[in-house]
């Protein structure tokens, strides 16, 4: 039982709601337009969760073997860092999760497209493989893109564009303009979550030669960058509400602006970046809340 709890901790369950935000939002839009399919929804959720868990395990392994996770790290102690899981055990777990993610992705693709949409099948198979590679290569390997200030771009693409637009295509078999602003909004906030993590870890990452965009920007500019990410997400979601207005209930998502604005005030006023650690969970859950409320509001 103790080993089970250790592995659960290594999977970092608190990151999972953020990963499915785009899926839930896209599913609500698909339901509104009459394309929703329960089997596709379940498989999309399971596939996305498998990708996120794979990414979490790979990050634990990559940062652990590189020595990035050390006594200077501010966040929760990782499994490899603590010695509770060996590098060999973690690597084997990664291989198993790669297999699970690929199998789920294949089931999802064929459940959505069958044998009648060959080009979509090929494109999404490529996206599935790319998602697996991106999940692993964030911190693993000599050319890990998370160590070259490219993490923000990948998070925006996979958590925003691929998650929302890609999921909608799984239902509708076509792209609809209604999903673009929500996709960008969720992508920006997901990027902000990563940026907040990198802001918190700037000192320890610099010592470990992990070059993130936060380090490249520096403490002053990275705060401005974070402000732009969150503010632009709110502006674009508000524009979405105006463009697709049907009833006042469509704007129910502005409730999520309250914790977002409070978060920005906290980031601006916090002098020591290490003190921003509690904001990570808040921002991730607020992004999840915004996605749900945007979806529900669109249905009402």
PyMOL commands that set and color helices and strands:
alter all, ss='L'
color gray80, all
select helices_A, chain A and resi 2-11+13-19+21-32+38-66+79-82+87-113+118-137+145-147+151-172+177-200+202-207+213-243+248-269+273-299
alter helices_A, ss='H'
color red, helices_A
deselect
rebuild
show_as cartoon
